[in-house]
Amino acid sequence: MPQPGLVLWTLMIRAYVCLTLPGEALELFRTMRGVGVMPDMVAVATVVSAWGLLGNLGVAKTMHCFIEKSGIEVDAFVSSTLINTYGECGSLDDAYRFFRETAMKNVVVWNTMIHQSLEHNNLELGKQLFDSMPERDVASWNSMIQGFNNVGQYEEALALFHDMEISIFRPNTLSACASHGALEVGSWIHSYVDNNDQNRDGSLDSSLIDMYSKCGDIAKAVQIFEASPRRDLFTWTSIICGLAMHGHGKKALCYFSEMNESQVSSDEVTMVGVLSACAHAGLIEQGRRYFQSMEKVFGLVPKIEHYGCVVDLLGRMGCLKEAYDLIMGMPMEANEIIWGSFLSAYRVHNNVELGEVAARRLLELDPCDPWGRVMLSNIYAEEAKYDRSMGLRKEIKERGLKKSPGCSSIEVNGSVHGFLVEDNSHSCYNEINSMLEKIEKLMN
């Protein structure tokens, strides 16, 4: 039987960790090293998790020494796990010594060191670290407030809470929540604003509508709009764009009609929302009409974003020739987004001739993106031009072209956690995988 590779060794070690058998995991790691298999960051991260379960300071120090001597680069996940492990083994001094020495200090690593300081009742060190942080998140503030509460320093806890309110409540905070999908934090800010009567004139309504829309709660966004005493350009635009984003095209256009009846002038952003609403709802006649009336009725010169929305609309509805003519007649050069949208329409409606044109233009604009080559290769295959198709596939492989990894995020207890394809750097990577395996077993 051939010698197991690193991946198999790592899977077996992780299996022991998931079964809460740290001793067996570490013994298997020693065996792996004994046969000359060198660990990578994934294997190291898995073994580090076993140290914490074992709670043996001597083993933790030995393994830490091995990592340093092996030359393996320590990332943020391993750094935070090492700090946790030393803390759980009862040595805050070792945890803090490593924290000072490591160059990999993101907000998670800072929060881990603060957490361990407070767990060891060293409030002074925790506060010192908190004051030195280059950036803080909600978890940072919550840890320190809880730390003061735990030792009965309630006035300090309240003062820190007030500082947190001042620090995070800034004009761009709701926008940041919207960008990161942080609904829980955004809702907290909304409650704070209402409870302290800081939005009596509705000046924050457009930001609240935008935040709830981008965080997925369009019903709450509509509720705020309906109750808003301030129906200005920004409020109307926020609700129209929000509804368009969620596919409620007809409702978005109803609000747009009300906006016009209210004598509120549209701007370029409003029209992007209107045209996007038409695209998502398949309202081709309305989309054509609104696009054609931008200059004549609203006095707005269409920009590339507006052309992009109309190309998307026409492509979705199968009007590829009309979309192509619109692109070729644009007063500005079409970018990769527009050609990419057009190429996506080819995939649905299978116009090989126009699909080939779009794929070639996309290659010219973004030579490093493999998607254009993959699509062009597929087109050649459909035309039985197999030599060209295989040539493009070979070129992708030889040049090592890869798509940017997909990303998703989820908010848990006020913190937003991001995940990339094939990424294992999350601090709870092993626990997440363990839970997924349990779910998979239940499903099977």
Sequence and secondary structure as in RCSB ss.txt:
>XXXX:A:sequence
MPQPGLVLWTLMIRAYVCLTLPGEALELFRTMRGVGVMPDMVAVATVVSAWGLLGNLGVAKTMHCFIEKSGIEVD
AFVSSTLINTYGECGSLDDAYRFFRETAMKNVVVWNTMIHQSLEHNNLELGKQLFDSMPERDVASWNSMIQGFNN
VGQYEEALALFHDMEISIFRPNTLSACASHGALEVGSWIHSYVDNNDQNRDGSLDSSLIDMYSKCGDIAKAVQIF
EASPRRDLFTWTSIICGLAMHGHGKKALCYFSEMNESQVSSDEVTMVGVLSACAHAGLIEQGRRYFQSMEKVFGL
VPKIEHYGCVVDLLGRMGCLKEAYDLIMGMPMEANEIIWGSFLSAYRVHNNVELGEVAARRLLELDPCDPWGRVM
LSNIYAEEAKYDRSMGLRKEIKERGLKKSPGCSSIEVNGSVHGFLVEDNSHSCYNEINSMLEKIEKLMN
>XXXX:A:secstr
     HHHHHHHHHHHHHTT HHHHHHHHHHHHHTT    HHHHHHHHHHHHHHT HHHHHHHHHHHHHHT    
HHHHHHHHHHHHHTT HHHHHHHHHH S   HHHHHHHHHHHHHTT HHHHHHHHHH SS  HHHHHHHHHHHHH
TT HHHHHHHHHHHHHHH STTHHHHHHHHT HHHHHHHHHHHHHTT  TT TTHHHHHHHHHHTT HHHHHHHH
HH S   HHHHHHHHHHHHHTT HHHHHHHHHHHHHTT    HHHHHHHHHHHHHHT HHHHHHHHHHHHHHH  
   HHHHHHHHHHHHHTT HHHHHHHHHT SS   HHHHHHHHHHHHHH  HHHHHHHHHHHHHH TT HHHHHH
HHHHHHHTT HHHHHHHHHHHHHHT      EEEEEETTEEEEEETT   STTHHHHHHHHHHHHHHH 
